[in-house]
Amino acid sequence: MFNFALVQPGKFDLRCASVGFKTYRQSGLVMETGLIKTDAIQLEIAEITETIEVTGSASLLKTENTTVG
């Protein structure tokens, strides 16, 4: 539970993030003076992705004859 006691009245966007979880976003939250607002936020487990990049170069093939190089 979080308490934002010194927030001015107005419209806000809420973003919650933690490593290993999908980011939670909620737009258009209206805060008013003296308002107590409670919401249950449940972070979903994020997908784990891994990228492997392989780089290299092939030997050039001479097209005039059958030699490589």
Secondary structure, 3 states (H helix, E strand, C coil): CCCCCCCCCEEEEEEECCCCECCEEEEEEEECCCCCCCCCCCCCECCCCCCCCCCCCCCCECCCCCCEC
